[in-house]
Amino acid sequence: MTEPGDRCAQLHARLRKLKGRLATRTWEYRQRNCAKGVWPKLCRVLADAAQAYEISEAELTELLAEGHAAEAAGEALHPPKTIIFVSPARAAALQSRSEIPLHLTAPLLRAERLALVRFD
């Protein structure tokens, strides 16, 4: 049989773990709400992409003139990013394209102008 002191120690350990989980969850919600939900939106946009390219300002202006729409998730970031989806053929025709891995890492977060290619 367990001693009453052991049971209290077990309950205190469970309480410490619960408080730790609650503190972590509170921090995560605060981060999400302060960023106005931009991170889940950005992850959703990147989930639709098969490839990502950093492009020049001139080519971005050209793509916007052709009617490609900018994604709202990029504009909500700081500094703002212009993210557009293009077809694989149009992406291949971009002269200034530089492929970026589709991970939330420094190269992707540093890029100011992104052209994404959707999965087929």
C-alpha positions as a LaTeX table, in Angstrom:
\begin{tabular}{lrrr}
\hline
Residue & $x$ (\AA) & $y$ (\AA) & $z$ (\AA) \\
\hline
Met1 & 0.00 & 0.00 & 0.00 \\
Thr2 & 1.25 & 3.49 & $-0.75$ \\
Glu3 & 1.95 & 5.92 & 2.01 \\
Pro4 & $-0.17$ & 9.09 & 2.26 \\
Gly5 & 2.98 & 11.16 & 1.71 \\
Asp6 & 3.69 & 9.32 & $-1.54$ \\
Arg7 & 0.19 & 10.02 & $-2.83$ \\
Cys8 & 0.56 & 13.72 & $-2.05$ \\
Ala9 & 3.89 & 13.79 & $-3.86$ \\
Gln10 & 2.30 & 12.11 & $-6.89$ \\
Leu11 & $-0.57$ & 14.61 & $-6.90$ \\
His12 & 1.84 & 17.53 & $-6.63$ \\
Ala13 & 3.87 & 16.14 & $-9.54$ \\
Arg14 & 0.70 & 15.81 & $-11.66$ \\
Leu15 & $-0.30$ & 19.35 & $-10.71$ \\
Arg16 & 3.12 & 20.73 & $-11.75$ \\
Lys17 & 2.85 & 18.97 & $-15.13$ \\
Leu18 & $-0.68$ & 20.30 & $-15.64$ \\
Lys19 & 0.37 & 23.86 & $-14.82$ \\
Gly20 & 3.29 & 23.53 & $-17.24$ \\
Arg21 & 1.00 & 22.38 & $-20.05$ \\
Leu22 & $-1.43$ & 25.21 & $-19.33$ \\
Ala23 & 1.36 & 27.79 & $-19.35$ \\
Thr24 & 2.61 & 26.46 & $-22.70$ \\
Arg25 & $-0.89$ & 26.47 & $-24.19$ \\
Thr26 & $-1.50$ & 30.04 & $-22.95$ \\
Trp27 & 1.76 & 31.19 & $-24.54$ \\
Glu28 & 0.89 & 29.50 & $-27.85$ \\
Tyr29 & $-2.58$ & 31.09 & $-27.93$ \\
Arg30 & $-1.10$ & 34.50 & $-27.13$ \\
Gln31 & 1.42 & 34.14 & $-29.95$ \\
Arg32 & $-1.27$ & 33.06 & $-32.40$ \\
Asn33 & $-3.68$ & 35.82 & $-31.42$ \\
Cys34 & $-1.05$ & 38.59 & $-31.39$ \\
Ala35 & $-0.01$ & 37.61 & $-34.89$ \\
Lys36 & $-3.68$ & 37.72 & $-35.91$ \\
Gly37 & $-3.51$ & 34.10 & $-37.06$ \\
Val38 & $-0.91$ & 34.72 & $-39.75$ \\
Trp39 & 1.20 & 31.63 & $-39.01$ \\
Pro40 & $-1.58$ & 29.08 & $-39.58$ \\
Lys41 & $-2.59$ & 31.00 & $-42.73$ \\
Leu42 & 1.00 & 31.00 & $-43.99$ \\
Cys43 & 1.35 & 27.27 & $-43.26$ \\
Arg44 & $-1.91$ & 26.63 & $-45.15$ \\
Val45 & $-0.62$ & 28.56 & $-48.19$ \\
Leu46 & 2.68 & 26.67 & $-48.11$ \\
Ala47 & 0.84 & 23.34 & $-47.77$ \\
Asp48 & $-0.72$ & 23.95 & $-51.20$ \\
Ala49 & 2.66 & 24.59 & $-52.81$ \\
Ala50 & 4.91 & 22.05 & $-54.48$ \\
Gln51 & 7.74 & 24.52 & $-55.20$ \\
Ala52 & 8.74 & 27.99 & $-54.06$ \\
Tyr53 & 10.85 & 30.55 & $-55.90$ \\
Glu54 & 12.18 & 33.95 & $-54.90$ \\
Ile55 & 11.72 & 36.36 & $-57.80$ \\
Ser56 & 12.72 & 39.91 & $-58.72$ \\
Glu57 & 10.59 & 43.01 & $-58.24$ \\
Ala58 & 10.25 & 43.48 & $-62.02$ \\
Glu59 & 8.95 & 39.95 & $-62.57$ \\
Leu60 & 6.58 & 40.28 & $-59.62$ \\
Thr61 & 5.15 & 43.46 & $-61.14$ \\
Glu62 & 4.77 & 41.63 & $-64.45$ \\
Leu63 & 2.97 & 38.69 & $-62.79$ \\
Leu64 & 0.61 & 41.01 & $-60.91$ \\
Ala65 & $-0.15$ & 42.81 & $-64.17$ \\
Glu66 & $-1.00$ & 39.45 & $-65.73$ \\
Gly67 & $-3.70$ & 38.98 & $-63.09$ \\
His68 & $-2.02$ & 36.77 & $-60.48$ \\
Ala69 & $-3.44$ & 37.57 & $-57.05$ \\
Ala70 & $-1.29$ & 38.14 & $-53.97$ \\
Glu71 & $-2.02$ & 35.90 & $-50.97$ \\
Ala72 & $-3.23$ & 37.75 & $-47.87$ \\
Ala73 & $-1.03$ & 35.68 & $-45.55$ \\
Gly74 & 2.14 & 37.27 & $-46.93$ \\
Glu75 & 0.88 & 40.81 & $-46.52$ \\
Ala76 & 0.13 & 40.22 & $-42.81$ \\
Leu77 & 3.77 & 39.32 & $-42.04$ \\
His78 & 6.34 & 41.85 & $-40.92$ \\
Pro79 & 8.09 & 42.78 & $-43.12$ \\
Pro80 & 5.33 & 42.12 & $-45.65$ \\
Lys81 & 5.90 & 39.50 & $-48.32$ \\
Thr82 & 4.19 & 39.22 & $-51.66$ \\
Ile83 & 3.22 & 35.61 & $-52.28$ \\
Ile84 & 1.57 & 34.54 & $-55.53$ \\
Phe85 & 0.75 & 31.22 & $-57.16$ \\
Val86 & 1.84 & 30.61 & $-60.75$ \\
Ser87 & 1.58 & 27.68 & $-63.12$ \\
Pro88 & 4.58 & 25.36 & $-63.53$ \\
Ala89 & 5.10 & 26.61 & $-67.09$ \\
Arg90 & 5.04 & 30.26 & $-65.98$ \\
Ala91 & 7.44 & 29.50 & $-63.13$ \\
Ala92 & 9.85 & 27.89 & $-65.59$ \\
Ala93 & 9.78 & 31.08 & $-67.69$ \\
Leu94 & 10.81 & 33.32 & $-64.78$ \\
Gln95 & 14.37 & 34.51 & $-65.41$ \\
Ser96 & 15.20 & 35.65 & $-61.89$ \\
Arg97 & 13.78 & 32.66 & $-60.04$ \\
Ser98 & 15.78 & 31.14 & $-57.25$ \\
Glu99 & 14.34 & 27.96 & $-55.71$ \\
Ile100 & 13.75 & 27.97 & $-51.97$ \\
Pro101 & 12.97 & 24.89 & $-49.82$ \\
Leu102 & 9.38 & 24.82 & $-48.57$ \\
His103 & 10.18 & 24.91 & $-44.86$ \\
Leu104 & 9.69 & 27.70 & $-42.33$ \\
Thr105 & 13.39 & 28.44 & $-42.32$ \\
Ala106 & 15.48 & 31.58 & $-42.79$ \\
Pro107 & 15.66 & 31.49 & $-46.64$ \\
Leu108 & 11.88 & 31.33 & $-46.96$ \\
Leu109 & 11.21 & 33.91 & $-44.24$ \\
Arg110 & 13.82 & 36.31 & $-45.67$ \\
Ala111 & 12.36 & 36.26 & $-49.19$ \\
Glu112 & 10.25 & 39.33 & $-49.93$ \\
Arg113 & 8.72 & 38.08 & $-53.19$ \\
Leu114 & 7.64 & 34.45 & $-53.54$ \\
Ala115 & 6.21 & 32.65 & $-56.53$ \\
Leu116 & 4.65 & 29.32 & $-55.54$ \\
Val117 & 3.65 & 26.43 & $-57.78$ \\
Arg118 & 0.61 & 24.43 & $-56.67$ \\
Phe119 & 0.54 & 20.66 & $-56.49$ \\
Asp120 & $-1.06$ & 19.10 & $-59.57$ \\
\hline
\end{tabular}
